[in-house]
Amino acid sequence: MPLSKKQVEFDRQLDLIQIREFRKTGNLEILGELYQKYMHLVYGLCLKYLKNKADAQDAVMQIFEKLTIEAVKQEINHFKNWLYVVSKNHCLLELRKRQSNDEKLKKWQKDEQNFVENDIEIHPLDEEKRLTDALKNCIEKLKEEQQSSIKLFYFQKKCYREIAETMKCDEKKVKSFIQNGKRNLKICLESKNDR
């Protein structure tokens, strides 16, 4: 049975009292008690995204560690909603890292044969520097909003909400800037590789 509006508001107020107390004292037991209340929801969300019990359990612990820092830095008006956003962003970053690692492995496996057969030895750091320089060059060519959004999202690991606050625009625009920026970066990098 769903909670009444009064009960939801009462719970929200209790959460805020605990968050304020944690921010004032730094007592991790207070934060732990509050997190415990929602841990099953965090675990369910992580399991949904990461599709693996062990990874979801690890994520639950990592998210708590993140809370010890973020709960002090950020203004929180509704802990449950805020926790959902933090947890979802954590999972999306994990998936992005996983995808990046998978792509690196596939590229390495694909290039392994060429590397073995190649007479000219190319040092991996030279290749990495070339790619990094190309990426930096392409980022500099983006429109200012795309450039800022890409840098904040990928290099500073900010979520859409944080970027929106920094850039003083709404989250939908941030998402659009990032998508368009990614597309333009891909086009730019492919044009450099075709040369």
Backbone as a printed PyTorch tensor [residue, N CA C, xyz], in Angstrom:
tensor([[[  0.8400,  -1.1870,   0.0000],
         [  0.0000,   0.0000,   0.0000],
         [  0.8880,   1.2540,   0.0000]],

        [[  0.6340,   2.1860,  -0.9300],
         [  1.4700,   3.3870,  -1.0110],
         [  1.3170,   4.2510,   0.2480]],

        [[  2.3780,   4.9880,   0.5620],
         [  2.3620,   5.8680,   1.7260],
         [  1.5160,   7.1040,   1.4330]],

        [[  0.8970,   7.6420,   2.4760],
         [  0.1250,   8.8710,   2.3150],
         [  1.0890,  10.0380,   2.1080]],

        [[  0.5640,  11.1420,   1.6070],
         [  1.3900,  12.3310,   1.3910],
         [  1.9970,  12.8060,   2.7100]],

        [[  1.2080,  12.7100,   3.7880],
         [  1.7080,  13.1310,   5.0990],
         [  2.8950,  12.2790,   5.5230]],

        [[  2.7810,  10.9450,   5.2960],
         [  3.8600,  10.0410,   5.6980],
         [  5.1270,  10.3140,   4.8650]],

        [[  4.9380,  10.5320,   3.5680],
         [  6.0720,  10.8340,   2.6820],
         [  6.7680,  12.1130,   3.1480]],

        [[  5.9910,  13.1450,   3.4670],
         [  6.5660,  14.4160,   3.9160],
         [  7.2480,  14.2550,   5.2800]],

        [[  6.6250,  13.4670,   6.1560],
         [  7.2210,  13.2070,   7.4700],
         [  8.5820,  12.5120,   7.3060]],

        [[  8.6370,  11.4960,   6.4350],
         [  9.8930,  10.7800,   6.1720],
         [ 10.9450,  11.7250,   5.6000]],

        [[ 10.5190,  12.5890,   4.6920],
         [ 11.4430,  13.5470,   4.0650],
         [ 12.0430,  14.4710,   5.1240]],

        [[ 11.2020,  14.9480,   6.0390],
         [ 11.6700,  15.8370,   7.1050],
         [ 12.6410,  15.1230,   8.0430]],

        [[ 12.3380,  13.8550,   8.3760],
         [ 13.2510,  13.0690,   9.2210],
         [ 14.6080,  12.9120,   8.5430]],

        [[ 14.5700,  12.6150,   7.2270],
         [ 15.8200,  12.4750,   6.4620],
         [ 16.6340,  13.7680,   6.5220]],

        [[ 15.9470,  14.8950,   6.3670],
         [ 16.6430,  16.1900,   6.3810],
         [ 17.2890,  16.4650,   7.7400]],

        [[ 16.5950,  16.0750,   8.8120],
         [ 17.1600,  16.2520,  10.1600],
         [ 18.4390,  15.4410,  10.2850]],

        [[ 18.4050,  14.1910,   9.7860],
         [ 19.6010,  13.3410,   9.8720],
         [ 20.7450,  13.8860,   9.0160]],

        [[ 20.4200,  14.3740,   7.8320],
         [ 21.4590,  14.9410,   6.9530],
         [ 22.0940,  16.1640,   7.6120]],

        [[ 21.2610,  17.0320,   8.1760],
         [ 21.8030,  18.2290,   8.8500],
         [ 22.6980,  17.8250,  10.0170]],

        [[ 22.2600,  16.8180,  10.7680],
         [ 23.0430,  16.3460,  11.9100],
         [ 24.3880,  15.7740,  11.4380]],

        [[ 24.3420,  15.0120,  10.3400],
         [ 25.5920,  14.4600,   9.7950],
         [ 26.5220,  15.5820,   9.3480]],

        [[ 25.9630,  16.5710,   8.6590],
         [ 26.7960,  17.6720,   8.1600],
         [ 27.4200,  18.4550,   9.3110]],

        [[ 26.6720,  18.5650,  10.4090],
         [ 27.1600,  19.3130,  11.5680],
         [ 28.2470,  18.5270,  12.3150]],

        [[ 28.0240,  17.2190,  12.4920],
         [ 28.9230,  16.4270,  13.3530],
         [ 29.9460,  15.5910,  12.5890]],

        [[ 29.6200,  15.2470,  11.3200],
         [ 30.5020,  14.3490,  10.5620],
         [ 30.4110,  12.9110,  11.0480]],

        [[ 29.4120,  12.6060,  11.8670],
         [ 29.2280,  11.2690,  12.4330],
         [ 28.7030,  10.3110,  11.3600]],

        [[ 29.5510,   9.3700,  10.9480],
         [ 29.1880,   8.4360,   9.8780],
         [ 28.0590,   7.4910,  10.2800]],

        [[ 27.8840,   7.2670,  11.5780],
         [ 26.7900,   6.3940,  12.0180],
         [ 25.4380,   6.9880,  11.6370]],

        [[ 25.3250,   8.2990,  11.7370],
         [ 24.0700,   8.9710,  11.3710],
         [ 23.8020,   8.7780,   9.8800]],

        [[ 24.8240,   9.0140,   9.0560],
         [ 24.6650,   8.8340,   7.6120],
         [ 24.3970,   7.3670,   7.2930]],

        [[ 25.1070,   6.4630,   7.9740],
         [ 24.9210,   5.0290,   7.7580],
         [ 23.5020,   4.5890,   8.0720]],

        [[ 22.9460,   5.1310,   9.1570],
         [ 21.5730,   4.8000,   9.5470],
         [ 20.5840,   5.2730,   8.4740]],

        [[ 20.8100,   6.4750,   7.9770],
         [ 19.9460,   7.0260,   6.9260],
         [ 20.0860,   6.2190,   5.6400]],

        [[ 21.3190,   5.8870,   5.2890],
         [ 21.5650,   5.1120,   4.0610],
         [ 20.9410,   3.7210,   4.1660]],

        [[ 21.0240,   3.1280,   5.3460],
         [ 20.4650,   1.7840,   5.5770],
         [ 18.9830,   1.7430,   5.2040]],

        [[ 18.2950,   2.8330,   5.4690],
         [ 16.8580,   2.9400,   5.1970],
         [ 16.5460,   2.7460,   3.6970]],

        [[ 17.4850,   3.1960,   2.8520],
         [ 17.2560,   3.1550,   1.4040],
         [ 18.1810,   2.1830,   0.6700]],

        [[ 18.9970,   1.4510,   1.4150],
         [ 20.0130,   0.6090,   0.7830],
         [ 19.4010,  -0.4400,  -0.1520]],

        [[ 18.2520,  -0.9810,   0.2300],
         [ 17.6130,  -1.9920,  -0.6330],
         [ 17.2020,  -1.3850,  -1.9850]],

        [[ 16.8090,  -0.1010,  -1.9630],
         [ 16.4480,   0.5700,  -3.2190],
         [ 17.6970,   0.8280,  -4.0750]],

        [[ 18.7820,   1.2320,  -3.4180],
         [ 20.0440,   1.4710,  -4.1250],
         [ 20.5300,   0.1680,  -4.7540]],

        [[ 20.4640,  -0.9230,  -3.9750],
         [ 20.8980,  -2.2290,  -4.4830],
         [ 20.0600,  -2.6330,  -5.7000]],

        [[ 18.7460,  -2.4630,  -5.6030],
         [ 17.8530,  -2.8060,  -6.7250],
         [ 18.1830,  -2.0100,  -7.9770]],

        [[ 18.4380,  -0.7200,  -7.7950],
         [ 18.7920,   0.1470,  -8.9260],
         [ 20.1110,  -0.3050,  -9.5480]],

        [[ 21.1070,  -0.5810,  -8.6990],
         [ 22.4260,  -1.0080,  -9.1910],
         [ 22.3210,  -2.3470,  -9.9170]],

        [[ 21.5240,  -3.2420,  -9.3760],
         [ 21.3380,  -4.5550, -10.0060],
         [ 20.6800,  -4.3950, -11.3780]],

        [[ 19.7160,  -3.4860, -11.4490],
         [ 19.0280,  -3.2210, -12.7280],
         [ 20.0250,  -2.7440, -13.7910]],

        [[ 20.9250,  -1.8360, -13.4100],
         [ 21.8740,  -1.2800, -14.3750],
         [ 23.0720,  -2.1960, -14.6280]],

        [[ 23.6430,  -2.7450, -13.5570],
         [ 24.9010,  -3.4810, -13.6910],
         [ 24.7160,  -4.9630, -14.0020]],

        [[ 23.4840,  -5.4880, -13.7730],
         [ 23.1070,  -6.8650, -14.1460],
         [ 23.9910,  -7.9410, -13.5040]],

        [[ 24.5280,  -7.6450, -12.3110],
         [ 25.4220,  -8.6030, -11.6670],
         [ 25.3800,  -8.3360, -10.1640]],

        [[ 25.0760,  -9.3770,  -9.3770],
         [ 24.9060,  -9.1880,  -7.9270],
         [ 26.1710,  -8.6560,  -7.2660]],

        [[ 27.3210,  -9.2450,  -7.5990],
         [ 28.5820,  -8.8140,  -6.9680],
         [ 28.8860,  -7.3550,  -7.3100]],

        [[ 28.6950,  -6.9780,  -8.5850],
         [ 28.9480,  -5.5880,  -8.9920],
         [ 27.9710,  -4.6350,  -8.2990]],

        [[ 26.7160,  -5.0800,  -8.1570],
         [ 25.7060,  -4.2460,  -7.4910],
         [ 26.0640,  -4.0490,  -6.0210]],

        [[ 26.5280,  -5.1190,  -5.3660],
         [ 26.9320,  -5.0120,  -3.9560],
         [ 28.1300,  -4.0670,  -3.8100]],

        [[ 29.1000,  -4.1960,  -4.7130],
         [ 30.2570,  -3.2880,  -4.6890],
         [ 29.8000,  -1.8390,  -4.8660]],

        [[ 28.8660,  -1.6450,  -5.8010],
         [ 28.3790,  -0.2920,  -6.0860],
         [ 27.6900,   0.3060,  -4.8640]],

        [[ 26.9270,  -0.5190,  -4.1300],
         [ 26.2430,  -0.0320,  -2.9220],
         [ 27.2680,   0.5330,  -1.9300]],

        [[ 28.3820,  -0.1710,  -1.7790],
         [ 29.4270,   0.2940,  -0.8570],
         [ 30.1230,   1.5550,  -1.3980]],

        [[ 30.3990,   1.5580,  -2.6990],
         [ 31.0650,   2.7210,  -3.3050],
         [ 30.1840,   3.9690,  -3.2270]],

        [[ 28.8720,   3.7650,  -3.3900],
         [ 27.9400,   4.9020,  -3.3250],
         [ 27.9240,   5.4690,  -1.9090]],

        [[ 27.9690,   4.6020,  -0.8980],
         [ 28.0200,   5.1100,   0.4750],
         [ 29.2810,   5.9540,   0.6830]],

        [[ 30.4180,   5.4630,   0.1760],
         [ 31.6640,   6.2300,   0.2980],
         [ 31.5270,   7.5940,  -0.3820]],

        [[ 30.8640,   7.5900,  -1.5370],
         [ 30.6460,   8.8480,  -2.2640],
         [ 29.7530,   9.7900,  -1.4520]],

        [[ 28.7530,   9.2190,  -0.7540],
         [ 27.8310,  10.0370,   0.0390],
         [ 28.5590,  10.7800,   1.1530]],

        [[ 29.5630,  10.1340,   1.7360],
         [ 30.2850,  10.7730,   2.8440],
         [ 30.9190,  12.0940,   2.4040]],

        [[ 31.2030,  12.2020,   1.1170],
         [ 31.7950,  13.4340,   0.5710],
         [ 30.7060,  14.3540,   0.0190]],

        [[ 29.8250,  13.7840,  -0.8340],
         [ 28.8210,  14.5900,  -1.5330],
         [ 27.7650,  15.1790,  -0.5970]],

        [[ 27.3960,  14.4530,   0.4590],
         [ 26.3500,  14.9390,   1.3750],
         [ 26.8030,  16.1950,   2.1180]],

        [[ 28.0980,  16.3820,   2.2270],
         [ 28.6260,  17.5890,   2.8760],
         [ 28.6710,  18.7480,   1.8800]],

        [[ 29.0010,  18.4260,   0.6340],
         [ 29.1980,  19.4730,  -0.3810],
         [ 27.8940,  20.0240,  -0.9470]],

        [[ 26.8820,  19.1570,  -1.0890],
         [ 25.6810,  19.5520,  -1.8290],
         [ 24.5130,  19.8790,  -0.9050]],

        [[ 23.6650,  20.7720,  -1.3700],
         [ 22.4410,  21.0960,  -0.6380],
         [ 21.4050,  20.0320,  -0.9940]],

        [[ 20.8480,  19.3890,   0.0090],
         [ 19.9170,  18.2760,  -0.2230],
         [ 18.5660,  18.6430,   0.3820]],

        [[ 17.5320,  18.6800,  -0.4640],
         [ 16.1820,  18.9850,   0.0210],
         [ 15.3180,  17.7400,   0.1400]],

        [[ 15.6700,  16.7170,  -0.6290],
         [ 14.9030,  15.4610,  -0.5980],
         [ 15.9100,  14.3240,  -0.7520]],

        [[ 16.3170,  13.7540,   0.3750],
         [ 17.4130,  12.7800,   0.3800],
         [ 17.1560,  11.5940,  -0.5490]],

        [[ 15.9460,  11.0450,  -0.4960],
         [ 15.6440,   9.8470,  -1.3000],
         [ 15.8240,  10.1370,  -2.7910]],

        [[ 15.2880,  11.2450,  -3.2540],
         [ 15.4260,  11.6090,  -4.6770],
         [ 16.8860,  11.8800,  -5.0340]],

        [[ 17.5800,  12.5980,  -4.1430],
         [ 18.9920,  12.9170,  -4.3640],
         [ 19.8150,  11.6330,  -4.4260]],

        [[ 19.5400,  10.7070,  -3.5060],
         [ 20.2560,   9.4340,  -3.4700],
         [ 20.0240,   8.6430,  -4.7570]],

        [[ 18.8020,   8.7080,  -5.2740],
         [ 18.4850,   8.0180,  -6.5350],
         [ 19.3670,   8.5620,  -7.6650]],

        [[ 19.4800,   9.8810,  -7.7480],
         [ 20.2770,  10.5060,  -8.8170],
         [ 21.7580,  10.1380,  -8.6640]],

        [[ 22.2690,  10.2220,  -7.4400],
         [ 23.6730,   9.8760,  -7.1850],
         [ 23.9380,   8.4120,  -7.5660]],

        [[ 23.0170,   7.5210,  -7.1800],
         [ 23.1780,   6.0850,  -7.4550],
         [ 23.1130,   5.8020,  -8.9480]],

        [[ 22.1560,   6.4240,  -9.6190],
         [ 22.0060,   6.2200, -11.0610],
         [ 23.2500,   6.7210, -11.8020]],

        [[ 23.7330,   7.9050, -11.4360],
         [ 24.9340,   8.4490, -12.0870],
         [ 26.1450,   7.5550, -11.8520]],

        [[ 26.2440,   7.0020, -10.6340],
         [ 27.3550,   6.0880, -10.3350],
         [ 27.3050,   4.8760, -11.2660]],

        [[ 26.1200,   4.2940, -11.4080],
         [ 25.9630,   3.1150, -12.2700],
         [ 26.2730,   3.4430, -13.7280]],

        [[ 25.8190,   4.5990, -14.1870],
         [ 26.0740,   4.9880, -15.5800],
         [ 27.5690,   5.1910, -15.8190]],

        [[ 28.2620,   5.7750, -14.8420],
         [ 29.7220,   5.9330, -14.9660],
         [ 30.4130,   4.5700, -14.9990]],

        [[ 29.9460,   3.6410, -14.1660],
         [ 30.5160,   2.2920, -14.1590],
         [ 30.3120,   1.6190, -15.5140]],

        [[ 29.1160,   1.7710, -16.0710],
         [ 28.8300,   1.1640, -17.3850],
         [ 29.6990,   1.8000, -18.4620]],

        [[ 29.8990,   3.1220, -18.3670],
         [ 30.7360,   3.8130, -19.3410],
         [ 32.1780,   3.3170, -19.2440]],

        [[ 32.6820,   3.1350, -17.9930],
         [ 34.0400,   2.6120, -17.8050],
         [ 34.1570,   1.2180, -18.3860]],

        [[ 33.1390,   0.3950, -18.1100],
         [ 33.1270,  -0.9820, -18.6100],
         [ 33.1790,  -0.9960, -20.1300]],

        [[ 32.3310,  -0.1620, -20.7330],
         [ 32.2760,  -0.0920, -22.1990],
         [ 33.6200,   0.3630, -22.7550]],

        [[ 34.2120,   1.3560, -22.1080],
         [ 35.5090,   1.8640, -22.5420],
         [ 36.5680,   0.7750, -22.4470]],

        [[ 36.5710,   0.0280, -21.3450],
         [ 37.5360,  -1.0650, -21.1790],
         [ 37.3210,  -2.1660, -22.2090]],

        [[ 36.0330,  -2.4820, -22.4870],
         [ 35.7240,  -3.5050, -23.4980],
         [ 36.2170,  -3.0670, -24.8740]],

        [[ 36.0000,  -1.7670, -25.1810],
         [ 36.4380,  -1.2520, -26.4810],
         [ 37.9650,  -1.2800, -26.5950]],

        [[ 38.6540,  -0.9340, -25.4920],
         [ 40.1240,  -0.9790, -25.5030],
         [ 40.6180,  -2.4020, -25.7180]],

        [[ 39.9660,  -3.3730, -25.0560],
         [ 40.3660,  -4.7730, -25.1990],
         [ 40.1560,  -5.2400, -26.6380]],

        [[ 38.9850,  -4.9080, -27.2070],
         [ 38.7070,  -5.3110, -28.6000],
         [ 39.7220,  -4.6830, -29.5490]],

        [[ 40.0130,  -3.3920, -29.3310],
         [ 40.9890,  -2.7150, -30.1840],
         [ 42.3620,  -3.3680, -30.0400]],

        [[ 42.7360,  -3.6860, -28.8000],
         [ 44.0280,  -4.3250, -28.5580],
         [ 44.0800,  -5.6780, -29.2580]],

        [[ 42.9970,  -6.4600, -29.1360],
         [ 42.9740,  -7.7840, -29.7840],
         [ 43.0580,  -7.6350, -31.3030]],

        [[ 42.3680,  -6.6420, -31.8240],
         [ 42.3820,  -6.4050, -33.2720],
         [ 43.7800,  -5.9540, -33.7310]],

        [[ 44.3860,  -5.0800, -32.9410],
         [ 45.6940,  -4.5370, -33.3050],
         [ 46.8510,  -5.4800, -32.9850]],

        [[ 46.5830,  -6.4800, -32.1450],
         [ 47.6610,  -7.3780, -31.7080],
         [ 48.3460,  -8.0350, -32.9060]],

        [[ 47.5440,  -8.5200, -33.8500],
         [ 48.1070,  -9.1920, -35.0180],
         [ 48.9580,  -8.2250, -35.8340]],

        [[ 48.4450,  -7.0310, -36.0580],
         [ 49.2000,  -6.0180, -36.7990],
         [ 50.4900,  -5.6630, -36.0720]],

        [[ 50.4180,  -5.5640, -34.7650],
         [ 51.5810,  -5.2060, -33.9690],
         [ 52.6850,  -6.2510, -34.1170]],

        [[ 52.2890,  -7.5300, -34.0730],
         [ 53.2620,  -8.6220, -34.1810],
         [ 53.9110,  -8.6420, -35.5660]],

        [[ 53.1020,  -8.3470, -36.5930],
         [ 53.6060,  -8.4290, -37.9700],
         [ 54.3030,  -7.1500, -38.4310]],

        [[ 54.1520,  -6.0690, -37.7000],
         [ 54.6770,  -4.7720, -38.1170],
         [ 56.1870,  -4.7030, -37.9030]],

        [[ 56.9050,  -4.2880, -38.9500],
         [ 58.3580,  -4.1490, -38.8540],
         [ 58.7580,  -2.9210, -38.0450]],

        [[ 57.9430,  -1.8550, -38.1600],
         [ 58.2640,  -0.6060, -37.4780],
         [ 57.6810,  -0.6890, -36.0730]],

        [[ 58.5320,  -0.4360, -35.1090],
         [ 58.0390,  -0.4720, -33.7350],
         [ 57.5260,   0.9070, -33.3540]],

        [[ 56.2580,   0.9350, -32.9360],
         [ 55.6610,   2.1780, -32.4650],
         [ 55.4530,   2.0200, -30.9690]],

        [[ 55.9990,   2.9250, -30.2290],
         [ 55.8420,   2.8610, -28.7760],
         [ 54.3850,   3.2030, -28.4270]],

        [[ 53.7390,   2.4090, -27.5430],
         [ 52.3350,   2.6600, -27.1950],
         [ 52.0890,   4.0720, -26.6700]],

        [[ 53.0480,   4.6440, -25.9610],
         [ 52.8540,   5.9950, -25.4400],
         [ 52.8110,   7.0290, -26.5620]],

        [[ 53.5830,   6.7880, -27.6480],
         [ 53.5360,   7.6960, -28.8040],
         [ 52.1450,   7.6830, -29.4270]],

        [[ 51.5940,   6.4770, -29.5660],
         [ 50.2570,   6.3230, -30.1560],
         [ 49.2140,   6.9910, -29.2500]],

        [[ 49.3280,   6.7680, -27.9520],
         [ 48.3790,   7.3550, -27.0000],
         [ 48.4660,   8.8790, -27.0420]],

        [[ 49.6700,   9.4190, -27.1410],
         [ 49.8500,  10.8770, -27.2020],
         [ 49.2200,  11.4350, -28.4750]],

        [[ 49.3870,  10.7060, -29.5900],
         [ 48.8020,  11.1530, -30.8530],
         [ 47.2770,  11.2190, -30.7360]],

        [[ 46.6860,  10.1730, -30.1250],
         [ 45.2330,  10.1380, -29.9600],
         [ 44.7650,  11.2420, -29.0030]],

        [[ 45.5100,  11.4390, -27.9070],
         [ 45.1600,  12.4730, -26.9330],
         [ 45.2330,  13.8540, -27.5730]],

        [[ 46.2810,  14.1070, -28.3610],
         [ 46.4200,  15.3940, -29.0390],
         [ 45.2700,  15.6210, -30.0260]],

        [[ 44.9120,  14.5630, -30.7500],
         [ 43.8180,  14.6660, -31.7210],
         [ 42.5040,  14.9750, -31.0030]],

        [[ 42.2670,  14.3000, -29.8790],
         [ 41.0410,  14.5270, -29.1150],
         [ 41.0000,  15.9570, -28.5750]],

        [[ 42.1040,  16.4240, -27.9930],
         [ 42.1650,  17.8000, -27.4710],
         [ 41.8820,  18.8030, -28.5770]],

        [[ 42.4900,  18.5690, -29.7410],
         [ 42.3140,  19.4520, -30.8840],
         [ 40.8420,  19.4980, -31.3030]],

        [[ 40.2010,  18.3240, -31.3410],
         [ 38.7870,  18.2560, -31.7450],
         [ 37.8810,  18.9100, -30.6990]],

        [[ 38.1910,  18.7380, -29.4270],
         [ 37.3830,  19.3670, -28.3700],
         [ 37.4440,  20.8820, -28.5050]],

        [[ 38.6370,  21.4110, -28.8200],
         [ 38.7990,  22.8600, -28.9710],
         [ 37.9640,  23.4090, -30.1300]],

        [[ 37.6290,  22.5650, -31.1040],
         [ 36.8520,  23.0100, -32.2660],
         [ 35.3490,  23.0170, -32.0020]],

        [[ 34.9020,  22.4150, -30.8790],
         [ 33.4720,  22.3630, -30.5710],
         [ 32.9380,  23.7480, -30.2140]],

        [[ 31.6100,  23.9050, -30.3520],
         [ 30.9730,  25.1310, -29.8780],
         [ 31.1860,  25.2010, -28.3710]],

        [[ 31.1630,  26.4210, -27.8340],
         [ 31.5180,  26.6440, -26.4240],
         [ 30.6680,  25.7920, -25.4570]],

        [[ 29.3250,  25.7290, -25.6930],
         [ 28.4540,  24.9740, -24.7770],
         [ 28.7940,  23.4850, -24.8260]],

        [[ 29.0280,  22.9620, -26.0460],
         [ 29.3750,  21.5500, -26.2030],
         [ 30.7130,  21.2570, -25.5310]],

        [[ 31.6660,  22.1370, -25.7600],
         [ 33.0110,  21.9780, -25.1990],
         [ 32.9540,  21.9260, -23.6620]],

        [[ 32.2470,  22.8900, -23.0640],
         [ 32.1380,  22.9450, -21.6010],
         [ 31.4360,  21.7110, -21.0650]],

        [[ 30.3320,  21.3230, -21.7070],
         [ 29.5660,  20.1640, -21.2500],
         [ 30.3930,  18.8870, -21.3160]],

        [[ 31.1080,  18.6910, -22.4130],
         [ 31.9490,  17.4970, -22.5870],
         [ 33.0380,  17.4630, -21.5070]],

        [[ 33.6990,  18.5950, -21.3000],
         [ 34.7900,  18.6370, -20.3060],
         [ 34.2660,  18.3510, -18.8990]],

        [[ 33.1300,  18.9650, -18.5410],
         [ 32.5740,  18.7650, -17.1990],
         [ 32.0870,  17.3300, -17.0070]],

        [[ 31.4660,  16.7540, -18.0380],
         [ 30.8860,  15.4140, -17.9190],
         [ 31.9490,  14.3180, -17.9210]],

        [[ 32.8590,  14.3750, -18.8940],
         [ 33.8170,  13.2790, -19.0560],
         [ 35.0960,  13.4490, -18.2400]],

        [[ 35.5830,  14.6680, -18.0990],
         [ 36.8550,  14.8590, -17.4180],
         [ 36.6890,  15.1780, -15.9360]],

        [[ 35.6090,  15.9190, -15.6110],
         [ 35.3910,  16.2470, -14.2040],
         [ 34.3200,  15.3730, -13.5650]],

        [[ 33.7400,  14.4520, -14.3710],
         [ 32.7650,  13.4590, -13.8720],
         [ 31.5540,  14.0990, -13.1870]],

        [[ 31.0910,  15.2300, -13.7320],
         [ 29.9130,  15.9030, -13.1780],
         [ 28.6590,  15.2720, -13.7640]],

        [[ 27.5630,  15.2640, -12.9920],
         [ 26.2890,  14.7590, -13.5050],
         [ 25.5740,  15.9020, -14.2400]],

        [[ 24.4790,  15.5540, -14.9530],
         [ 23.7530,  16.5580, -15.7320],
         [ 23.3190,  17.7370, -14.8570]],

        [[ 22.8020,  17.4300, -13.6620],
         [ 22.2980,  18.4840, -12.7810],
         [ 23.4170,  19.4560, -12.3980]],

        [[ 24.5780,  18.9150, -12.0430],
         [ 25.7070,  19.7710, -11.6520],
         [ 26.1550,  20.6460, -12.8240]],

        [[ 26.1750,  20.0550, -14.0270],
         [ 26.5770,  20.8190, -15.2140],
         [ 25.5600,  21.9190, -15.4890]],

        [[ 24.2730,  21.5680, -15.3590],
         [ 23.2110,  22.5510, -15.5950],
         [ 23.3510,  23.7300, -14.6340]],

        [[ 23.6610,  23.4330, -13.3710],
         [ 23.8480,  24.5050, -12.3830],
         [ 25.0600,  25.3690, -12.7440]],

        [[ 26.1550,  24.7220, -13.1340],
         [ 27.3690,  25.4580, -13.4950],
         [ 27.1360,  26.3500, -14.7130]],

        [[ 26.4350,  25.7950, -15.7230],
         [ 26.2460,  26.5220, -16.9850],
         [ 24.9870,  27.4000, -16.9790]],

        [[ 24.2100,  27.3100, -15.8820],
         [ 22.9780,  28.0870, -15.7400],
         [ 22.0120,  27.8340, -16.9020]],

        [[ 21.7280,  26.5230, -17.1220],
         [ 20.7380,  26.1400, -18.1200],
         [ 20.0550,  24.8750, -17.6090]],

        [[ 19.0370,  24.3680, -18.3480],
         [ 18.3640,  23.1730, -17.8270],
         [ 19.0670,  21.8860, -18.2750]],

        [[ 18.7250,  20.7840, -17.6040],
         [ 19.4090,  19.5140, -17.8190],
         [ 19.2110,  18.9770, -19.2460]],

        [[ 18.0420,  19.2530, -19.8440],
         [ 17.7880,  18.7770, -21.2170],
         [ 18.7800,  19.4100, -22.1920]],

        [[ 19.0770,  20.6790, -21.9700],
         [ 20.0560,  21.3510, -22.8400],
         [ 21.4350,  20.7410, -22.6660]],

        [[ 21.7890,  20.4370, -21.4060],
         [ 23.0950,  19.8230, -21.1300],
         [ 23.1970,  18.4990, -21.8730]],

        [[ 22.1420,  17.6970, -21.7810],
         [ 22.1240,  16.3910, -22.4570],
         [ 22.3050,  16.5780, -23.9610]],

        [[ 21.6180,  17.5690, -24.5060],
         [ 21.7170,  17.8660, -25.9360],
         [ 23.1320,  18.3160, -26.3110]],

        [[ 23.7260,  19.2160, -25.4830],
         [ 25.0980,  19.6680, -25.7460],
         [ 26.0660,  18.4830, -25.7750]],

        [[ 25.8980,  17.5570, -24.8260],
         [ 26.8090,  16.4060, -24.7370],
         [ 26.6260,  15.4880, -25.9460]],

        [[ 25.3630,  15.2030, -26.2950],
         [ 25.1170,  14.3240, -27.4580],
         [ 25.6580,  14.9420, -28.7460]],

        [[ 25.3840,  16.2120, -28.9500],
         [ 25.8750,  16.8760, -30.1660],
         [ 27.4050,  16.9750, -30.1480]],

        [[ 27.9530,  17.2550, -28.9660],
         [ 29.4060,  17.3150, -28.8370],
         [ 30.0600,  15.9860, -29.1620]],

        [[ 29.4840,  14.8890, -28.6440],
         [ 30.0220,  13.5470, -28.9330],
         [ 29.9830,  13.2550, -30.4290]],

        [[ 28.8570,  13.5960, -31.0510],
         [ 28.7180,  13.3600, -32.4910],
         [ 29.7660,  14.1540, -33.2730]],

        [[ 29.9440,  15.4250, -32.9030],
         [ 30.9280,  16.2700, -33.5920],
         [ 32.3560,  15.8000, -33.3470]],

        [[ 32.6360,  15.3100, -32.1260],
         [ 33.9660,  14.7630, -31.8320],
         [ 34.2430,  13.5350, -32.6850]],

        [[ 33.2360,  12.6720, -32.8040],
         [ 33.3980,  11.4410, -33.5990],
         [ 33.7180,  11.8040, -35.0560]],

        [[ 32.9600,  12.7630, -35.5920],
         [ 33.1860,  13.1960, -36.9790],
         [ 34.5970,  13.7610, -37.1300]],

        [[ 34.9910,  14.5980, -36.1800],
         [ 36.3200,  15.2350, -36.2310],
         [ 37.4290,  14.1800, -36.1520]],

        [[ 37.3190,  13.2440, -35.2140],
         [ 38.3580,  12.2140, -35.0500],
         [ 38.4320,  11.2940, -36.2670]],

        [[ 37.2610,  10.9520, -36.8330],
         [ 37.2580,  10.0850, -38.0220],
         [ 37.9140,  10.8070, -39.1970]],

        [[ 37.6710,  12.1150, -39.3040],
         [ 38.2890,  12.8560, -40.4220],
         [ 39.8170,  12.9000, -40.2540]],

        [[ 40.2970,  12.9420, -39.0110],
         [ 41.7580,  12.9400, -38.7670],
         [ 42.3550,  11.5710, -39.0840]],

        [[ 41.5870,  10.5000, -38.7810],
         [ 42.0760,   9.1440, -39.0590],
         [ 42.1030,   8.8250, -40.5420]],

        [[ 41.2200,   9.4970, -41.3030],
         [ 41.1530,   9.2230, -42.7470],
         [ 42.3440,   9.8440, -43.5030]],

        [[ 43.0270,  10.7800, -42.8420],
         [ 44.1490,  11.4590, -43.5310],
         [ 45.3500,  10.5540, -43.6740]]])
